Amino acid sequence: MALRLEDPNPGTSAAPSEGVSIFSSGLRAGSPSRIVLVLAFAGIVVSLMQSLVIPLIPKLPVLLNAPPGDTTWAITATLLAGAVSVPTIGRLGDMYGKRRMLLFSIVLLVLGSLVGALSDSLVPMIVARTLQGLAAGVVPLGISIMRDELPAERLGGATALMSASLGVGGALGLPVAALIADSADWHVLFWVAAGLGAVALVLVATIVPASRVRSGGRFDTLGAAGLSAALVSLLLAVSKGADWGWTSAPTLGLGAAALVLFIAWGRYELRTRESLVDLRTLVRRQVLLTNIASAIFGFAMFSMSLVLPQLLQLPQQTGYGLGQPMLAVGLVMAPSGLVMMAVAPVAARISAAWGPRWSLMLGALVVAAGYGFGIVAMGDVWQLVVVSMVIGAGIGLAYGAMPSLVMSAVPASETASANSLNTLMRSIGTSLSSAVAGLVLAQLTTTQGGVSMPSQGAFQVVMGLGAAAALAALAVAAFLPRDRAAALSRASAE
């Protein structure tokens, strides 16, 4: 059952414009604007971790004195840790306090960054990246805190900005990371990450209030372990399939294990009174379709991150490569993050006027248009900047809508868990995108100077797949309930 916060002084009232909300002002550690800015900053800091080591990837075997195949675990560990932590941290946030779990996640981020800054070999680096990945729940927790703390008229724009922080941090972090990696010792990257994490920790601790919306109850340890095992099996098969072989015993075994574990976990959750995930809530039309659209959209979004950097860095002798350094790659990708932030209030206005369903559909259409332009225009740097910005605009519109769609269909006591699962669905989509795109780029190749590399047609196919995925997300979103139906659904749920 949803928990509601009542006005502690029912005999008094004030309009929102007068600075008084339904919450007791004495419980507030900061104004709504300060809360939003701090939470968005924390989201950007966490999303920076995704692009932190990208400039280092070609150098990791030398830097860590390890085989190239082993150093990829520095990337895979972050993915797996995030998948495991997001649903668990979200549920713990609903039960024991979202701010508490937010602070815990940022502490893990700082610890991971410090371990990375002090590491010179593979094992400490994997530990560092694992700890950083465990902080992936910061964004869904931040969105959930906003639902608890902000007036209704501020919530749409705030959640859109928080959702956009996922892309903003990744896009802006790439040129900064490339610049630091080229001009200073690589450990500086992790020291900077630790410093930013410490700033975020202090700001959250001093400005973000503790929410009184908690469900309490018993934590479903067995359910968390089962879901974690299923997710790790699935994502390992997807992320390492290209290295191990898609028909190899480890890949097929992990895929089969994931299927069995998901089925067993689902049956257990349906029979458990205080489950990790309320599957009956997840199968409601609005939540289910939003999560499906999110996974498909995650696939579409990540295609850009796989195509543009390679096109920019391939030698000009190929006839389609642009021969640019990693710093230029970051500068081309950075505008997409700025555009995501700029369109966040636009997404909020569209959602307020016509409903978040339309914002999601429009975002998907814009992303498809961006990839369509990229298929025919990839011969100059400025063209790829346009592609990056158009796709970034679409991502900002869509990401701003997803939390609103989820939160309007679940009770307040399940907000963090529901948002975390939606974030997880996007992550699964990006993982599948990486696997499919990697397969295409490995199969459609050309040879230049005795070196095999992806052909121009391979990049066009991946962009086409990104456009098709965006249109598929549009089709799914078209079946979402209209606003009135969504409101009735939420009323009946509470």
Solvent accessible surface area in square Angstrom, and as a share of the most:
residue,aa,sasa,rsa
1,M,198,0.88
2,A,7,0.05
3,L,71,0.35
4,R,150,0.55
5,L,39,0.19
6,E,123,0.55
7,D,56,0.29
8,P,66,0.42
9,N,88,0.45
10,P,117,0.74
11,G,78,0.75
12,T,91,0.53
13,S,111,0.71
14,A,41,0.32
15,A,47,0.37
16,P,80,0.50
17,S,109,0.70
18,E,122,0.54
19,G,69,0.66
20,V,73,0.42
21,S,27,0.17
22,I,107,0.54
23,F,20,0.08
24,S,29,0.19
25,S,87,0.56
26,G,72,0.69
27,L,92,0.46
28,R,49,0.18
29,A,48,0.37
30,G,9,0.09
31,S,49,0.32
32,P,31,0.19
33,S,54,0.35
34,R,123,0.45
35,I,0,0.00
36,V,10,0.06
37,L,118,0.59
38,V,8,0.05
39,L,0,0.00
40,A,7,0.06
41,F,61,0.25
42,A,1,0.01
43,G,0,0.00
44,I,36,0.18
45,V,2,0.01
46,V,8,0.05
47,S,3,0.02
48,L,32,0.16
49,M,3,0.01
50,Q,103,0.46
51,S,5,0.03
52,L,13,0.07
53,V,1,0.01
54,I,62,0.32
55,P,10,0.06
56,L,2,0.01
57,I,77,0.39
58,P,104,0.65
59,K,85,0.36
60,L,3,0.02
61,P,29,0.18
62,V,128,0.73
63,L,53,0.26
64,L,3,0.01
65,N,139,0.71
66,A,16,0.12
67,P,80,0.50
68,P,92,0.58
69,G,48,0.46
70,D,59,0.31
71,T,6,0.04
72,T,54,0.31
73,W,76,0.27
74,A,0,0.00
75,I,65,0.33
76,T,10,0.06
77,A,10,0.08
78,T,6,0.04
79,L,48,0.24
80,L,23,0.11
81,A,8,0.06
82,G,8,0.08
83,A,3,0.02
84,V,42,0.24
85,S,7,0.04
86,V,5,0.03
87,P,5,0.03
88,T,27,0.16
89,I,11,0.05
90,G,0,0.00
91,R,29,0.11
92,L,35,0.17
93,G,0,0.00
94,D,0,0.00
95,M,3,0.01
96,Y,83,0.31
97,G,2,0.02
98,K,0,0.00
99,R,55,0.20
100,R,140,0.51
101,M,18,0.08
102,L,0,0.00
103,L,35,0.17
104,F,99,0.41
105,S,0,0.00
106,I,1,0.00
107,V,56,0.32
108,L,22,0.11
109,L,0,0.00
110,V,23,0.13
111,L,84,0.42
112,G,0,0.00
113,S,0,0.00
114,L,63,0.31
115,V,47,0.27
116,G,0,0.00
117,A,5,0.04
118,L,129,0.64
119,S,3,0.02
120,D,94,0.49
121,S,51,0.33
122,L,29,0.15
123,V,107,0.62
124,P,46,0.29
125,M,1,0.00
126,I,44,0.22
127,V,70,0.40
128,A,0,0.00
129,R,4,0.02
130,T,46,0.27
131,L,38,0.19
132,Q,3,0.01
133,G,2,0.02
134,L,45,0.22
135,A,0,0.00
136,A,25,0.20
137,G,0,0.00
138,V,0,0.00
139,V,1,0.00
140,P,0,0.00
141,L,0,0.00
142,G,0,0.00
143,I,3,0.01
144,S,0,0.00
145,I,1,0.00
146,M,0,0.00
147,R,28,0.10
148,D,5,0.02
149,E,10,0.05
150,L,7,0.04
151,P,23,0.15
152,A,92,0.71
153,E,109,0.49
154,R,92,0.34
155,L,38,0.19
156,G,28,0.27
157,G,29,0.28
158,A,6,0.05
159,T,0,0.00
160,A,1,0.00
161,L,36,0.18
162,M,0,0.00
163,S,0,0.00
164,A,1,0.00
165,S,1,0.01
166,L,52,0.26
167,G,13,0.12
168,V,1,0.00
169,G,0,0.00
170,G,20,0.19
171,A,11,0.08
172,L,55,0.27
173,G,4,0.04
174,L,10,0.05
175,P,15,0.09
176,V,81,0.46
177,A,4,0.03
178,A,1,0.00
179,L,95,0.47
180,I,29,0.15
181,A,13,0.10
182,D,94,0.48
183,S,85,0.55
184,A,48,0.37
185,D,80,0.41
186,W,23,0.08
187,H,29,0.13
188,V,53,0.31
189,L,3,0.02
190,F,0,0.00
191,W,118,0.41
192,V,60,0.34
193,A,2,0.01
194,A,7,0.05
195,G,36,0.35
196,L,56,0.28
197,G,0,0.00
198,A,43,0.33
199,V,74,0.43
200,A,1,0.01
201,L,47,0.23
202,V,90,0.51
203,L,57,0.28
204,V,0,0.00
205,A,45,0.35
206,T,84,0.49
207,I,17,0.08
208,V,1,0.00
209,P,8,0.05
210,A,54,0.42
211,S,5,0.03
212,R,107,0.39
213,V,7,0.04
214,R,88,0.32
215,S,46,0.30
216,G,27,0.26
217,G,47,0.45
218,R,131,0.48
219,F,42,0.17
220,D,1,0.00
221,T,92,0.54
222,L,116,0.58
223,G,0,0.00
224,A,11,0.08
225,A,56,0.44
226,G,19,0.19
227,L,7,0.03
228,S,20,0.13
229,A,44,0.34
230,A,0,0.00
231,L,2,0.01
232,V,43,0.25
233,S,11,0.07
234,L,47,0.23
235,L,2,0.01
236,L,26,0.13
237,A,7,0.06
238,V,15,0.09
239,S,41,0.26
240,K,6,0.03
241,G,0,0.00
242,A,67,0.52
243,D,97,0.50
244,W,88,0.31
245,G,27,0.26
246,W,83,0.29
247,T,118,0.68
248,S,27,0.17
249,A,83,0.64
250,P,69,0.44
251,T,10,0.06
252,L,105,0.52
253,G,39,0.38
254,L,41,0.20
255,G,31,0.29
256,A,56,0.44
257,A,37,0.29
258,A,3,0.02
259,L,114,0.57
260,V,96,0.55
261,L,57,0.29
262,F,62,0.26
263,I,101,0.51
264,A,55,0.43
265,W,28,0.10
266,G,14,0.13
267,R,139,0.51
268,Y,71,0.27
269,E,3,0.01
270,L,83,0.41
271,R,182,0.67
272,T,21,0.12
273,R,235,0.86
274,E,57,0.26
275,S,17,0.11
276,L,4,0.02
277,V,4,0.02
278,D,55,0.29
279,L,31,0.15
280,R,147,0.54
281,T,6,0.04
282,L,33,0.16
283,V,98,0.56
284,R,71,0.26
285,R,136,0.50
286,Q,4,0.02
287,V,1,0.00
288,L,76,0.38
289,L,31,0.16
290,T,0,0.00
291,N,11,0.06
292,I,65,0.33
293,A,0,0.00
294,S,0,0.00
295,A,18,0.14
296,I,45,0.23
297,F,0,0.00
298,G,0,0.00
299,F,37,0.15
300,A,0,0.00
301,M,36,0.16
302,F,61,0.25
303,S,1,0.01
304,M,9,0.04
305,S,42,0.27
306,L,36,0.18
307,V,0,0.00
308,L,0,0.00
309,P,22,0.14
310,Q,63,0.28
311,L,0,0.00
312,L,0,0.00
313,Q,73,0.33
314,L,24,0.12
315,P,57,0.36
316,Q,123,0.55
317,Q,148,0.66
318,T,15,0.09
319,G,70,0.68
320,Y,20,0.08
321,G,5,0.05
322,L,17,0.09
323,G,41,0.39
324,Q,55,0.25
325,P,85,0.53
326,M,35,0.16
327,L,58,0.29
328,A,19,0.15
329,V,0,0.00
330,G,0,0.00
331,L,105,0.52
332,V,5,0.03
333,M,13,0.06
334,A,12,0.10
335,P,29,0.18
336,S,2,0.01
337,G,0,0.00
338,L,101,0.50
339,V,24,0.14
340,M,7,0.03
341,M,71,0.32
342,A,66,0.51
343,V,22,0.13
344,A,1,0.00
345,P,60,0.38
346,V,60,0.34
347,A,1,0.00
348,A,17,0.13
349,R,159,0.58
350,I,22,0.11
351,S,18,0.11
352,A,92,0.72
353,A,67,0.52
354,W,167,0.59
355,G,2,0.02
356,P,20,0.13
357,R,19,0.07
358,W,109,0.38
359,S,0,0.00
360,L,0,0.00
361,M,26,0.12
362,L,72,0.36
363,G,0,0.00
364,A,0,0.00
365,L,90,0.45
366,V,35,0.20
367,V,0,0.00
368,A,11,0.09
369,A,60,0.47
370,G,0,0.00
371,Y,0,0.00
372,G,32,0.31
373,F,73,0.30
374,G,0,0.00
375,I,51,0.26
376,V,124,0.71
377,A,8,0.06
378,M,7,0.03
379,G,47,0.45
380,D,69,0.35
381,V,54,0.31
382,W,151,0.53
383,Q,31,0.14
384,L,0,0.00
385,V,36,0.20
386,V,54,0.31
387,V,0,0.00
388,S,0,0.00
389,M,76,0.34
390,V,48,0.27
391,I,0,0.00
392,G,0,0.00
393,A,20,0.15
394,G,0,0.00
395,I,1,0.00
396,G,0,0.00
397,L,12,0.06
398,A,0,0.00
399,Y,6,0.02
400,G,3,0.03
401,A,0,0.00
402,M,0,0.00
403,P,2,0.01
404,S,25,0.16
405,L,5,0.02
406,V,0,0.00
407,M,7,0.03
408,S,32,0.21
409,A,1,0.00
410,V,0,0.00
411,P,7,0.04
412,A,17,0.13
413,S,6,0.04
414,E,37,0.17
415,T,0,0.00
416,A,0,0.00
417,S,12,0.08
418,A,8,0.06
419,N,4,0.02
420,S,0,0.00
421,L,17,0.08
422,N,1,0.01
423,T,12,0.07
424,L,8,0.04
425,M,57,0.25
426,R,12,0.04
427,S,39,0.25
428,I,25,0.13
429,G,1,0.01
430,T,24,0.14
431,S,8,0.05
432,L,73,0.36
433,S,0,0.00
434,S,45,0.29
435,A,16,0.12
436,V,56,0.32
437,A,3,0.02
438,G,31,0.30
439,L,76,0.38
440,V,24,0.14
441,L,12,0.06
442,A,68,0.53
443,Q,126,0.56
444,L,78,0.39
445,T,61,0.36
446,T,41,0.24
447,T,88,0.51
448,Q,60,0.27
449,G,87,0.84
450,G,70,0.67
451,V,88,0.50
452,S,76,0.49
453,M,20,0.09
454,P,21,0.13
455,S,23,0.15
456,Q,70,0.31
457,G,32,0.31
458,A,0,0.00
459,F,0,0.00
460,Q,59,0.26
461,V,63,0.36
462,V,1,0.01
463,M,0,0.00
464,G,25,0.24
465,L,62,0.31
466,G,0,0.00
467,A,15,0.11
468,A,56,0.44
469,A,11,0.09
470,A,0,0.00
471,L,86,0.43
472,A,40,0.31
473,A,0,0.00
474,L,40,0.20
475,A,53,0.41
476,V,29,0.16
477,A,0,0.00
478,A,41,0.32
479,F,136,0.57
480,L,3,0.01
481,P,13,0.08
482,R,155,0.56
483,D,70,0.36
484,R,198,0.72
485,A,48,0.37
486,A,10,0.08
487,A,61,0.47
488,L,117,0.58
489,S,38,0.24
490,R,86,0.31
491,A,71,0.55
492,S,97,0.62
493,A,27,0.21
494,E,54,0.24
